[in-house]
Amino acid sequence: MWTEYSIRYIKQNKFSSIFLAAISFLSSALLSLVCGVFYNIWIDRVYRKSLMDENSTGKIEPIVAAYVFILIVICLSLTVMIHNAFEVSMNSRLHQLGILQSAGATPNQIRAFLLQEVLILCIAPIVTGVLSGIGLCYGFMQLIIFVTASVRKYEVVFHYHAVIMAASLLLSIVTVLISAWLPARRISRLAPLDAIHYGGEPLVERMKPYRIFSFLFGIYGELARKSIYSRKRVLKTSTLSLTLSALAFISFLNLEAISGISTQHTYFERYRDKWDLMLTVQNMDKEDDLLRKIRSLNGVESCILYKKIQAAASLPPDMLNEDLLKLDIDIFSDKIRADGDGNYFFSMPIYVLDDESYKDYCTNKGLSPQGAAAVNIIWDSIHSDRINREYIPILKENMPLTLYLQNETMPDKRNTPITISAFTASLPEIKEEFVHGSLSLVISQDSYKNLADCFPYEENFYNIKLASTSYDADVQNNIKALLTESSSYILESRLTEEVSDTSMRNALKFLMGSFAGLLSCIGIANVFSSTLGQIYQRRKEFARYLSVGLSPKGMRKILTVETLLVGLRPIVFSLLINIPLVAAALNTASIPAKEFIVAAPVIPVLIFTMFILSSVGLAYFLGGIKICNADIADILKDETMI
């Protein structure tokens, strides 16, 4: 009997049944997509670890826990969304259910038959949704593989397993059943008379006037705002999902744009005239021969061979500049500390250039090529910030000065003398970041011979500048041909890094856009649920408007204003939150606001906004057709909204 009743009800309420089936299909497709993507990410991670460690296994890692958390959040959001849809549908039948209870149906029977009806209605859409999710997962992974192709050094293929399909199917069924069980349980507990007479619209207490909306949109704006306020509980999930998706998407795009500007300034543009190729070679013989061969290659404008060693020295106060001594040197820099003898212990990098490059460096700076050159400036971090750095001298420029270097990793190698015969304010034109908080030294390969025993090196760096970036690929191939197969080296290209950085950022944008789209789909689905599921209630609301003289055109205006409020409110809220967020990020990155405005992600945000508005608008359009085509007299007679 219950099965026949359920089937008859489904046939007689095709619109509501199709809507509930569509919600179930969407939720199962999303869950199947998420499970499939996670499985591929996990397999990819296991494979990448196996490339580095052959004994690596697919053990559970923190990323799994993070993904399970995300999956739980998505399931909860879908549960709330589907719950709202089932609750609206079941509430519209309370009068009939009350009659069944008065005829002898028990609460358990009512609950069982409602869940049975859900299974009859949703099992086919769930299965179809899971299969569709597999297809979506395949398409999504193929797109990810294509987008990340330029930044990967290994092959990626799509993976899927029957266990994942079974887990997706089980998770979808459980999600739908829990969503339906919650309203079914509440309804089954109602007394028969309460169920029969149920249908009165809930009273909204303390409804405040919305003068701003009245000013902007007239009476239609105030009616729309009050209607949304009265239904805020039903719209809670959609509002939260849309807000989270918009906030995450817009915040990520803004921060990514700031990061891109910062990377261009602090790396690519900063070193654009200093290097095009960087060859790093482990200890090797005949390093000077390789230097000459690289310089002779077609397309190479210049090549600097240098080494970087780390030393330390104890400096007495009479060597230090008076302006520096006036400061609290103990907290001035983490690379300077006071020792027990009243001196100051400096940790300092030393750059060893090949003799020809060192001579050119001294000539360009107007320095003496004898001895060592000291980059004699330090950032005054006490009286200036990182954005507007001010520098003061470290040493008194009384030449020559002799420092006694120490190797902190080799305690037996102490007090190796080095003579400073020149002072400057900048490093050579090489790919090295200036250490703002300590003293840096630049010496020649010839001077390094006296330090070699105490300060051995592990790597040679060949800083290569090309005549034109068009020679990039040819020079790389020629350099690789110069190196033997046994050589351990790394060859970097600024042009390749710049392209890879752009590709990686595009991949991150796509991934973040997909995540935001997933969240927004949950919110949009809930908008459809609340809009289409409440057609009966809203028919009565608009019938009252018609009875007091509101025209159909006015009804459409109300629905249009509601569309704008539901769709734009999350976007506006996210933009307002991003104002201080972007301001703080710009201040930290030392980027002018006008520069960010030029690179601001306006088009992606507009596309996302139009997607939200068009989706919400479609839901209200479909609901509006049903609402506006109703007969006013019949609706006003029906006080139970059956």
C-alpha positions, 0 to 999 in steps of 0.5 A: 500500500505504501509503495503504491501511495508513494508512486502515485504521489510522485506521478502527481507531483512531477515538478517537485519529484524532478527537483528532488531527483535533480538535487540528489543527482547533483550531490552524488556527482559532486561527491563522486568528483571529489572522491575521484580527484582525491584518489588521483592526488593521493596516487600522484603523491605516492608516485612522486615519493617513489621517484625519490625513495624506492621504498616509499609506500602509500601510507596515510599522511597528513594530506589524507586527513586534510582531504577527509576534513574537506570531504566531511565539510562538503558532505555536511553542506550537501546534507543541509542543502538536500535536507532543506529540499526534502523538508520543504517537500514534506512540509507541503504534505503535512495535511495529508500525513496528518490524515493518515496518522488519524486513520491509524498510521504509526510514526514509524510507518510514516517515517519508513514510508517517507524514506522509502519514497526517497529511495524510489525517487533518488536511487536512479539519480544517485547511481547516474550521478556517481557515474557522471562524477567519474566522467567529470573527474576524468575531464577535470584531471585531464585539464589539470594534466594539461595545465601543469605539463610545463612544470612537471618532470614526470608523466601523470595518468588518470587512475580510478578504482572500483572501491572509489566508485563503491565509496562514492555510491555509499556516501551519496546514499547515506548523505541523501538518507540522512538529509531525508531522515531528519525532516521525516523524523520531525514530521512523524513526531507531530500529533495528528491534529497538529499535522492536519492544521499545520501550514500557517506561515511562521510569524517573523518577530521584530521585522525592521524597516529597510530604508536603504532598499526602499530608497534604492528600489522603492517598495519592491526593494523593501518587500524583497529584503523582508521576504529574504529576511523571513526565509533566512533560515532556509537560505542559510546554507546557500548564503554561507556556501556562496560567501565562502566560495566568493571569499576564498576565490577573490582573496586567493586571486588578490593575494596571487596577483600581489605575489606575482607582482612581488616576484616580478619585482624582487626576482625576475626584473631585479635579476633580469640584467644580472643573469640568464643562465646559472650553472651550478657544478659540484667540485670538479677539476679544470673549472677555469677551462670550463669557464673559458669554453662557456665564454667562447660559446656563440650567444654568451655575452659574459660569464662570471665564475664564483664561489660562496663561502661562509666565514665569521670574524670578531671585530673590536669596537675601534674598527666599527663606524661610530653611527653603528656603535650608537645603536644597540648592536646586540638586537640590531641583526641576528648575524651580529652578537657580542662576545665575552671580550667586548668585541662583536662577532660578525657572520659574513658571506664571502664571494670568490670571483674568478680573477678576470671578473674580480678585476672588472668588478673593481674597475667598474666600482673604481676600487683597488684590485688588491686584497678584498673589497668590503660591501660596507653597508648594513640596514638600519632596521631600528630607524627604518622599515623594510619598505624604506630601508636606510643604510649606515657604514659598518667599518671605519674606512681606514685602509687597509684593515685586517680581519681574522676569519674563522670557520665555525664548522671547523673549530681548528681553523681559526684566525686566518687573516684577510686584508680589506683594501677597498670599500663599496656599497654593492655586490657584483652583477651575480644572482645573489641576494644581498645580506642586509644585516651583516658584512659581505666580502668580495675577493679574487680567486688568487686571494682565495688560495690563502683561504682554501685550506680553512674554507673549502668550497663545494660548488662552482657557480657560473653566472651567464649573461646572454647576448639575447634570450633567443640564444637560450636553448642553444647555449643550454644544449652547448653547455650540457655538451661540455659537461661529462656524464659523471658531472653533477650539475644544475642548469637553470634558465631565467626565461624557463623559470619565468614561463614555469612560474606563469604556468604554475600560477595559472594552474593554481588559479584553475585549482582555486577556481575549481574549488570555489566553483564547487562551493558555489555549486552547493550554494546555488543548488541550495538556492534552487532548493529554497526557491523552487521548493517554496513555490507553494508558500510564495504563491500565497505571499504573492497572491496577497500582493496581487490582491492589494493591487500589485501588478505582475510587473511589480512581482517580477521587480521583487524577484529581480531585487531578490536575485540581486540581493542573494547573488551580490551580497556574498560578492560585496561582503568578500570585496569589503573583507578584501580591502584590509586584507589587500592593504596589509599584503601590499604594505608587507610586499612594498607594492604601491596600490596603483600598481595593484589596481592595474594588475587586479583580477577584475575580469575573473571576479566579474566572470565569477559574479556573472556565473553566480548571478545567472545561476541564481537568476535562473532559479528565480526565473523558474520559480517566478514562472510557477508563482506568477501563473497561479490563480489568485482566488484559489490560492487565497482560499487555501489556508493550509498551502497544500 
